[in-house]
Amino acid sequence: MTETAANPAPPSRKTLLWGSLAAVAVAAVAVVGFVLPAEYGIDPTGIGKALGLTKLAEPAENIYLARGKKRTNTLFALPTTDKPNAATLDRVLAANKLAMPAGAEVKTDRFTFELAPYEGIELKYVLAQGAPMIFAWTASKQVNVDMHAHPFQGGTDLTESYVIADLPGQTAAYVAPFTGIHGWYWQNRTLEPVTLTLNAAGAFTGSKIFDPAGEHDRALTPPASE
């Protein structure tokens, strides 16, 4: 039986091999030149940069963090050796040419909480515009933290974040840019319990806890030594 157009001869092994190699080569070029730059920002050939693909791999900035970064004289990072007390707060304010609001009373607070695996907790202080606080929090393992605030007038739509990161702790002074609630959301992203401890001093007038059951007023708890 002779071969016809309706019954073409099957391709030879050599033809199939070359076809497969060509397909692999095309796929490799696509991965190196387009997928890696766009998905991971890896651009060994320079094609991704030339085509603007590496921009696609850059994470979009959190809108609340972008808003918070525009603030000045708000968050002052401090060495972990600095004590979160009134004396240190006065020193930081003076060094930055800031002052305690007239009539403000500095209070102290201590908060401890054990986070179960993947559990989160949120604590906020009530601060008037211009009211400062100093704080130091530590965790027995690194946690994900979002330090943020929002005003009473405007609510959560006007939230500003000042730190979003995975950290084992944070020591800083903070001056409220508006009257509202100011604090942190911490989440344990490990499979083991994490103990969280916060010490703070400042012109706050109250505190609140936010958990799966909702929002709760929380009494300030000065350290036992006071």
DRENDO-1510 file (C-alpha; in Angstrom, 1 decimal, always signed):
<recs>
REC; n; res; u; v; w
REC; 1; MET; +0.0; +0.0; +0.0 .
REC; 2; THR; +1.4; +3.4; -1.1 .
REC; 3; GLU; +1.5; +6.5; +1.1 .
REC; 4; THR; -1.0; +9.2; +0.2 .
REC; 5; ALA; -1.9; +12.7; +1.4 .
REC; 6; ALA; -4.7; +11.2; +3.4 .
REC; 7; ASN; -2.3; +8.7; +5.0 .
REC; 8; PRO; +1.0; +10.5; +5.5 .
REC; 9; ALA; +4.0; +8.6; +6.8 .
REC; 10; PRO; +4.5; +9.0; +10.6 .
REC; 11; PRO; +7.3; +11.4; +11.6 .
REC; 12; SER; +10.6; +9.8; +12.2 .
REC; 13; ARG; +12.1; +9.5; +15.7 .
REC; 14; LYS; +14.7; +12.1; +14.7 .
REC; 15; THR; +12.0; +14.5; +13.7 .
REC; 16; LEU; +10.2; +14.0; +16.9 .
REC; 17; LEU; +13.4; +14.4; +18.9 .
REC; 18; TRP; +14.2; +17.7; +17.2 .
REC; 19; GLY; +10.6; +18.9; +17.6 .
REC; 20; SER; +10.7; +18.1; +21.4 .
REC; 21; LEU; +14.0; +19.8; +21.8 .
REC; 22; ALA; +12.7; +22.9; +20.0 .
REC; 23; ALA; +9.6; +23.0; +22.2 .
REC; 24; VAL; +11.8; +22.7; +25.4 .
REC; 25; ALA; +14.1; +25.5; +24.1 .
REC; 26; VAL; +11.1; +27.8; +23.4 .
REC; 27; ALA; +9.7; +27.1; +26.8 .
REC; 28; ALA; +13.1; +27.8; +28.5 .
REC; 29; VAL; +13.4; +31.1; +26.7 .
REC; 30; ALA; +9.9; +32.0; +27.8 .
REC; 31; VAL; +10.6; +31.1; +31.4 .
REC; 32; VAL; +14.0; +32.9; +31.5 .
REC; 33; GLY; +13.0; +35.9; +29.5 .
REC; 34; PHE; +9.4; +36.5; +30.6 .
REC; 35; VAL; +8.1; +34.4; +33.5 .
REC; 36; LEU; +11.1; +34.8; +35.9 .
REC; 37; PRO; +11.2; +38.6; +35.5 .
REC; 38; ALA; +7.5; +39.1; +35.8 .
REC; 39; GLU; +6.8; +36.6; +38.7 .
REC; 40; TYR; +10.0; +36.8; +40.7 .
REC; 41; GLY; +12.0; +39.8; +39.5 .
REC; 42; ILE; +14.8; +37.5; +38.3 .
REC; 43; ASP; +16.1; +38.9; +35.0 .
REC; 44; PRO; +19.4; +37.2; +33.8 .
REC; 45; THR; +18.9; +38.3; +30.2 .
REC; 46; GLY; +17.8; +41.9; +30.7 .
REC; 47; ILE; +14.8; +41.3; +28.6 .
REC; 48; GLY; +12.4; +41.7; +31.6 .
REC; 49; LYS; +13.8; +45.1; +32.4 .
REC; 50; ALA; +13.7; +46.2; +28.8 .
REC; 51; LEU; +10.0; +45.2; +28.5 .
REC; 52; GLY; +9.1; +46.5; +32.0 .
REC; 53; LEU; +8.3; +43.0; +33.2 .
REC; 54; THR; +10.3; +43.3; +36.4 .
REC; 55; LYS; +7.9; +46.0; +37.7 .
REC; 56; LEU; +5.2; +43.3; +37.8 .
REC; 57; ALA; +7.2; +41.4; +40.4 .
REC; 58; GLU; +7.5; +44.3; +42.8 .
REC; 59; PRO; +4.9; +44.0; +45.6 .
REC; 60; ALA; +2.2; +46.6; +45.6 .
REC; 61; GLU; +2.8; +48.9; +48.6 .
REC; 62; ASN; +0.2; +48.7; +51.3 .
REC; 63; ILE; -2.0; +51.8; +51.0 .
REC; 64; TYR; -2.1; +52.3; +54.8 .
REC; 65; LEU; +1.7; +52.0; +55.1 .
REC; 66; ALA; +2.1; +54.4; +52.2 .
REC; 67; ARG; -0.1; +56.9; +54.1 .
REC; 68; GLY; +1.8; +56.4; +57.3 .
REC; 69; LYS; +5.2; +56.9; +55.6 .
REC; 70; LYS; +4.2; +60.5; +54.8 .
REC; 71; ARG; +4.1; +61.4; +58.5 .
REC; 72; THR; +7.0; +63.1; +60.1 .
REC; 73; ASN; +7.8; +63.4; +63.8 .
REC; 74; THR; +5.5; +60.5; +64.5 .
REC; 75; LEU; +7.6; +57.3; +65.1 .
REC; 76; PHE; +11.1; +57.4; +66.6 .
REC; 77; ALA; +13.0; +54.1; +66.6 .
REC; 78; LEU; +15.1; +53.5; +69.7 .
REC; 79; PRO; +17.7; +51.1; +70.9 .
REC; 80; THR; +16.4; +48.1; +72.7 .
REC; 81; THR; +18.5; +49.2; +75.7 .
REC; 82; ASP; +16.3; +52.3; +76.2 .
REC; 83; LYS; +13.7; +51.9; +79.0 .
REC; 84; PRO; +10.1; +52.7; +78.1 .
REC; 85; ASN; +9.6; +55.2; +80.9 .
REC; 86; ALA; +8.7; +58.9; +81.4 .
REC; 87; ALA; +12.4; +60.0; +81.7 .
REC; 88; THR; +13.3; +58.4; +78.3 .
REC; 89; LEU; +10.2; +59.8; +76.7 .
REC; 90; ASP; +11.1; +63.3; +77.9 .
REC; 91; ARG; +14.6; +62.9; +76.5 .
REC; 92; VAL; +13.3; +61.8; +73.1 .
REC; 93; LEU; +10.8; +64.6; +72.9 .
REC; 94; ALA; +13.4; +67.2; +73.8 .
REC; 95; ALA; +15.9; +65.8; +71.3 .
REC; 96; ASN; +13.3; +66.2; +68.5 .
REC; 97; LYS; +12.1; +69.7; +69.7 .
REC; 98; LEU; +8.7; +68.3; +70.8 .
REC; 99; ALA; +6.9; +68.8; +74.1 .
REC; 100; MET; +4.4; +67.1; +76.2 .
REC; 101; PRO; +0.9; +68.6; +75.8 .
REC; 102; ALA; -0.1; +70.9; +78.6 .
REC; 103; GLY; -1.9; +69.0; +81.4 .
REC; 104; ALA; -1.0; +65.6; +80.0 .
REC; 105; GLU; -0.4; +62.9; +82.5 .
REC; 106; VAL; +2.1; +60.1; +81.8 .
REC; 107; LYS; +0.7; +56.7; +82.7 .
REC; 108; THR; +2.4; +53.3; +82.5 .
REC; 109; ASP; +1.1; +50.0; +81.3 .
REC; 110; ARG; +2.1; +46.3; +80.9 .
REC; 111; PHE; +0.4; +43.8; +78.7 .
REC; 112; THR; +1.3; +40.1; +78.3 .
REC; 113; PHE; -0.4; +37.6; +76.1 .
REC; 114; GLU; +0.3; +34.1; +74.8 .
REC; 115; LEU; -0.5; +33.7; +71.1 .
REC; 116; ALA; -1.6; +30.2; +70.0 .
REC; 117; PRO; -0.3; +29.1; +66.6 .
REC; 118; TYR; -1.6; +31.5; +64.0 .
REC; 119; GLU; -3.6; +33.5; +66.6 .
REC; 120; GLY; -3.7; +37.2; +66.4 .
REC; 121; ILE; -4.4; +40.0; +69.0 .
REC; 122; GLU; -4.8; +43.7; +68.6 .
REC; 123; LEU; -4.2; +46.3; +71.3 .
REC; 124; LYS; -4.7; +50.1; +70.9 .
REC; 125; TYR; -4.1; +53.1; +73.2 .
REC; 126; VAL; -6.4; +56.1; +73.2 .
REC; 127; LEU; -4.2; +59.2; +72.5 .
REC; 128; ALA; -5.1; +62.8; +71.7 .
REC; 129; GLN; -3.4; +64.6; +68.9 .
REC; 130; GLY; +0.1; +65.4; +69.9 .
REC; 131; ALA; +0.1; +63.0; +72.8 .
REC; 132; PRO; +3.3; +60.9; +73.0 .
REC; 133; MET; +4.1; +57.4; +74.3 .
REC; 134; ILE; +7.2; +55.2; +74.5 .
REC; 135; PHE; +7.0; +51.5; +74.3 .
REC; 136; ALA; +9.0; +48.3; +74.1 .
REC; 137; TRP; +7.4; +45.0; +73.1 .
REC; 138; THR; +9.1; +41.6; +72.7 .
REC; 139; ALA; +8.0; +38.2; +71.6 .
REC; 140; SER; +9.5; +34.8; +72.4 .
REC; 141; LYS; +9.5; +34.1; +68.6 .
REC; 142; GLN; +9.2; +36.4; +65.7 .
REC; 143; VAL; +5.7; +37.6; +65.0 .
REC; 144; ASN; +4.0; +39.5; +62.2 .
REC; 145; VAL; +3.1; +43.0; +63.4 .
REC; 146; ASP; +1.2; +45.9; +62.0 .
REC; 147; MET; +1.6; +49.1; +64.0 .
REC; 148; HIS; -1.2; +51.4; +62.9 .
REC; 149; ALA; -3.8; +54.0; +64.1 .
REC; 150; HIS; -7.0; +55.6; +63.0 .
REC; 151; PRO; -8.8; +58.7; +64.1 .
REC; 152; PHE; -12.2; +58.7; +65.8 .
REC; 153; GLN; -13.4; +61.1; +63.1 .
REC; 154; GLY; -13.2; +59.1; +59.9 .
REC; 155; GLY; -12.6; +55.7; +61.5 .
REC; 156; THR; -10.9; +52.7; +59.8 .
REC; 157; ASP; -11.1; +54.3; +56.3 .
REC; 158; LEU; -8.4; +56.7; +57.5 .
REC; 159; THR; -6.1; +54.0; +59.0 .
REC; 160; GLU; -2.4; +54.7; +58.8 .
REC; 161; SER; +0.3; +52.0; +59.3 .
REC; 162; TYR; +3.8; +52.8; +60.4 .
REC; 163; VAL; +5.4; +49.4; +60.6 .
REC; 164; ILE; +4.3; +46.2; +58.8 .
REC; 165; ALA; +6.9; +43.5; +59.2 .
REC; 166; ASP; +8.0; +40.2; +60.8 .
REC; 167; LEU; +9.8; +41.2; +64.0 .
REC; 168; PRO; +10.9; +39.7; +67.4 .
REC; 169; GLY; +10.3; +43.1; +69.1 .
REC; 170; GLN; +10.2; +46.9; +68.7 .
REC; 171; THR; +11.3; +49.8; +70.9 .
REC; 172; ALA; +10.3; +53.3; +69.9 .
REC; 173; ALA; +8.6; +56.6; +70.9 .
REC; 174; TYR; +5.5; +57.7; +69.1 .
REC; 175; VAL; +3.6; +61.0; +68.9 .
REC; 176; ALA; -0.1; +60.7; +67.9 .
REC; 177; PRO; -0.7; +62.6; +64.6 .
REC; 178; PHE; -4.4; +62.7; +65.4 .
REC; 179; THR; -6.9; +61.9; +68.2 .
REC; 180; GLY; -7.9; +58.3; +68.0 .
REC; 181; ILE; -6.7; +54.8; +68.8 .
REC; 182; HIS; -3.0; +53.8; +68.2 .
REC; 183; GLY; -1.3; +50.5; +68.6 .
REC; 184; TRP; -0.5; +47.1; +67.1 .
REC; 185; TYR; -1.9; +43.9; +65.6 .
REC; 186; TRP; +0.3; +40.9; +66.3 .
REC; 187; GLN; +0.0; +37.5; +64.7 .
REC; 188; ASN; +1.9; +34.3; +65.5 .
REC; 189; ARG; +2.6; +32.6; +62.2 .
REC; 190; THR; +4.3; +29.6; +63.7 .
REC; 191; LEU; +3.1; +26.2; +64.9 .
REC; 192; GLU; +4.2; +26.9; +68.5 .
REC; 193; PRO; +2.8; +29.3; +71.2 .
REC; 194; VAL; +4.5; +32.7; +71.4 .
REC; 195; THR; +4.6; +34.9; +74.5 .
REC; 196; LEU; +4.2; +38.6; +73.8 .
REC; 197; THR; +5.1; +41.3; +76.4 .
REC; 198; LEU; +4.5; +45.0; +76.0 .
REC; 199; ASN; +5.7; +47.8; +78.3 .
REC; 200; ALA; +4.5; +51.3; +77.6 .
REC; 201; ALA; +4.5; +54.8; +79.2 .
REC; 202; GLY; +2.6; +57.8; +77.7 .
REC; 203; ALA; -0.2; +60.3; +77.8 .
REC; 204; PHE; -2.8; +57.7; +76.9 .
REC; 205; THR; -6.2; +57.8; +78.5 .
REC; 206; GLY; -7.3; +54.2; +78.0 .
REC; 207; SER; -6.7; +51.1; +76.0 .
REC; 208; LYS; -8.7; +48.7; +73.9 .
REC; 209; ILE; -8.4; +45.0; +72.9 .
REC; 210; PHE; -9.7; +43.7; +69.5 .
REC; 211; ASP; -10.1; +40.0; +69.2 .
REC; 212; PRO; -12.5; +37.5; +67.5 .
REC; 213; ALA; -15.2; +38.5; +70.0 .
REC; 214; GLY; -15.0; +42.2; +69.1 .
REC; 215; GLU; -13.8; +45.4; +70.7 .
REC; 216; HIS; -13.3; +45.6; +74.5 .
REC; 217; ASP; -12.2; +48.4; +76.8 .
REC; 218; ARG; -9.2; +47.3; +78.8 .
REC; 219; ALA; -8.0; +48.7; +82.1 .
REC; 220; LEU; -4.4; +50.0; +82.1 .
REC; 221; THR; -2.1; +47.7; +84.1 .
REC; 222; PRO; +1.0; +49.4; +85.5 .
REC; 223; PRO; +4.0; +47.1; +86.2 .
REC; 224; ALA; +3.9; +45.4; +89.6 .
REC; 225; SER; +7.0; +47.3; +90.7 .
REC; 226; GLU; +5.1; +50.6; +90.6 .
</recs>
